[in-house]
Amino acid sequence: MSAGLDLPEAIMPCFSCGARQSDPIRGASPWKRGVRQETQVLICPDCQRAHDLDLDTCSTCGSVALICRLGEVECRSCGAVRPARAGGQAEIPCAPGLADEVEAALIRVLGRVH
């Protein structure tokens, strides 16, 4: 694992198709963040081309450029901030084999823990 890798984001799949990020090339990641049903989600480059992603929108400007953190939803376009509604949970497809891959990676990095 590289230094500075944000682990929750690294293992979170695309909310739409379930694809997982691979090790990024240098520069900015082509993956985007969004908010769906009050939950922060990742959107892969292929799904970004779809126009029916059903992402939450800003009530002030209508933008889908939202981020959710610490119980707040912030619009990256206009700066509006509102409290996140409780109970929001987007259904994110489970990537098959992810748990096994994470376990194998942890064993490689940390060694087997008994």
SULCORKA-V496771 format. One record per helix or strand of 2 or more residues. SS is the DSSP state (hx for helix, st for strand). FROM is the first residue (numbers start at 1). LEN is the number of residues. If there is no record, write none. Layout:
((SS,FROM,LEN) (SS,FROM,LEN))
//
This chain:
((hx,7,5) (st,32,5) (st,39,5) (hx,45,4) (st,66,4) (st,72,4) (st,81,3) (hx,98,13))
//
